[in-house]
Amino acid sequence: MKMAPFRQIVRWLTGHCESFGRPCKAGNTRDLRKHTRMFSNTPRLYQKFGQTSSKSRQHSVGVIGAGRIASSVHIPNILNNHRLQLRWIVENNPEAIKPLQDKLYLDIPFYTSDHTKSLLDDPSLSAVFIFTPTPTHYDIILSSLHKGKAVFTEKPTAEKLTEISTLYDTAARLELPLLTGYMRRFDAAFQDIYDMLVQGQLGKLHICKVTSRDSPKPSYELLRTMDRTGCNILSDMAVHDFDFMSWIMQGTAPESIYVVTHAHDPIMAEIGQPDVSSVIMKYPDGSVAILDSSRESCYGYDNRVELFGSHGMATLENPRQSFATKNFDIGALQKPLMHSFPQRYREAYQNEIDHFVDCMEGKASPRVTKEDCVLTGLMVEAAVESYKQNQAINFPEFLSNRATLISRHQVA
């Protein structure tokens, strides 16, 4: 690999690299902005400083959707993955494109959604990453699979459980990876407490407590339009807690679900959506899960777990911005919690991309399965029903009634 001379790099960093035509003067933000383009995650960077060139990257991929989580988490991770070459991004909102180009110094093409079909026709394209609103997932994923592309999608896989089943069945039939991004399964700390439980170190599980408190609160504009017919703190936020329960209980369904909510924020009350919730679930073996969620935590992103069993207890605490603690005669001082989920789950998001590429290369099978996604979706639906009825839901009875409704709909 050809590396840039060490002196050249040092001289550039100190503002005296003549190869750029003139020195970068202190305080000249235009020059600095221009020169730092060399450190973008584009093919220029890899060629300039001897990192893996775009030609040697194994898999060409496209991204559909460049909203909040795509621009802040997924697109940077795709660019940083040495096995992936990002070819294009589809995004209809021009206001989302310019900030993303400026932030990442992207020189790849952007297209609107009316170009999606022709982009998917490219035989050299290996995979598609989908970060669009949930109602659009089904059609895009199905089209991508039929074009022979592996698919990574943000949760949930699709709006309807029948759609989720169809998508996973299609992927299996075509022998293509389909991975839904429930990122906690790829977090090292969550993996540790999962291992403690399933390996029997805690004995029989008695109580599971999960705390999820967001930071910062999503915009009111987003909360007004998100899942208006249901309860978005359950379907958008607590869905990760339901997936965690599906994971640690190894696919066992609960026997009952009960939800309590409230809207403390007057604007949330006006929107008609709660900003706090507590879910209590009981399992056939007597295990009890308590999942509490809040739309806003003033002290940072708060996500903790406690597993209490017959042989012991495992806890998962919040990482902080630094592990350093300063002690005084009157107490101690610690750094704040992580600001939000991109910081808290930075490595987990990277790990799930790596896992997806492993699946593309036949080195692994998707860690999130159809059964996982369907059970998580069913628990969300039962929880929303509990919220609407303000009473506990018998889960087996709920499944039976739901199956009857689906059968009648199919007959009709």
Buried (B, 14 or more C-beta within 10 A) or exposed (E): EEEEEEEBBEBBEEBEBEEBEEBBEEEBEEBEEEBEEBEBBBBBBBBBBEBBBBEEBEBBBBBBBBBEBBBBBBBBBBBEBEBBBBBBBBBBEEEBBEEBBEEBBBEBEBBEBEEBEEBBEBEEBBBBBBBBEBEBBBEBBBBBBEBEBBBBBBBBBBBBBBBBBBBBEBBEEBEBBBBBBBBBBBBEBBBEBBEBBBEEBBEEBBEBBBBBBBBEBBEBEEBBEBBEEBBBBBBBBBBBBBBBBBBBBEEBBBBBBBBBBEBEBEEBEEBEBBBBBBBBBBBEEEBBBBBBBBBBBEEBBBBBBBBBBEEEEBEBEBBBEEEEEEEEEEEEEEEEBBEBBBBBBBEBBBBBBBBBBBBBBEEBEBBBBBEBBBBBBBBBBBBBBBBEEEEBBBBEEBBEEBEEEEEEEEEE
